[in-house]
Amino acid sequence: MASVHHRYATVRGHRLFYREAGPADAPVVVLLHGFPTSSFMFRDLIPPLAGQYRVIAPDLLGFGLSDAPPADAFDYTFDALHRLTAGLLDELGVTRYAVYVHDYGAPIGWRLALADPRAITAIITQNGNGYEAGFVESFWKIVWDYQDVQTPRTEEAVRAALSLETTRWQYVTGVPDETLVSPDAWHHDYALLSRPGNDAVQLALFRDGTRPPRQRTSASCTATKATGTRRSTA
C-alpha cells in the first residue's frame, strides 16, 4: 500500500493543506473535493490510485486543514478558489494532469480546464454539474433565493445545509445499508463546518453561486465523463 504524505504549501499568502501519494514521475491525478467535506473524503481512494499515479488532493481554502480566513478578510468566490488551486499546482510543478471533481470541486475544475485546456488529460466528475439542467429547481431553489436577495428568511433556509442532520443526510441518503457508512465522515465534516466564523465562509460561497456560466457550458463539458453518485447540497 502506498504511503500518503500530508503536506502544506503557501500560495498567495495562504497555507493550503494537501495529501500527496505515488511516484513523483507518474501521471498526475488531482482530486478536488466538494461541500461540506475536504480531502478527507479521498482518504481511502488515494492509496489504490497511488500505485499508478501521482495523486494530489488539496483542501480548498476555508475547508479541511487549509487556512480559513474570515469572510470579511477574504473574498470567498469560486474564481478565488480556482486561483489558489492553480497556484498550488504551479507550486508543485504540475503542468499536465487528470482532474477528478466532486461538487464544489466542479466549478473549480471547469475553471482550470478553461484557463489551460492543454494541461488537462482527463476529467472525471462525481456529482459535478456542467450544465444548467443539472441543477434541479426543487433542490436548489432555496440557494437561488438566497443568491437573489439576502434576508433573514432566505439565510435561515440555506443555513440548514450547515447542520449535522444535513451533513449526515449527504452520506446516507439512498444508501441501502446505512451501517456500511462510517459516522466518522459526517462528524469530521460537521466539526470543521462548526468552527467559529466558518458559517460566514459557507454563506459567501452560497451567494457566489455554483451554476456554470451559460456561455461556457459546452466548453466545460466537452471532455466530461459523468459518474455521478452521492447527492449533495452543492
C-alpha angles and dihedrals in degrees: 000000000000120000116246117215121209110210146164132218129185113232122177089344095308126110110231124193120215140171118226133184141156136051115326091228097047125105110281127242118188116202115204116193130211141216129337097005140062139212084304086084089067097049093111095038098053099067097055092044091050092068089075106013144048099242123203121183116176130191110235116238108277092025136087115341097336120107115284108199115189116274090245090056099047131037102235106207132136089246089058093047089049091054091051092048092049089048091052092052090050089050090053093047094245113155103154124038149141114241127214110197129194124185108304087019088068100069087046093048092048090053091050091051094047093047094051113008093173090063093062118088096173142349124217117183129198109188089331111142121219097167133058088233089066091069105082111209095218089059102035103039095096090054093047090049089053091048091052096049132359111221132147088260097051092042093051090054095054093041087070086075089066095058127106090239093057092043089055090045091061091060103040106033109115094006110133093210113030091186088074091064114082114231087216088081100059095035089053091050094045094050090057093043088053096058112123109275096008091109089065089051091054093045090053090055091047088055093048091058133220103228113118115250107262094231090055101044099101094043091048095055105036093099098031123122111193118221098159118181129148120042118240143181092239 
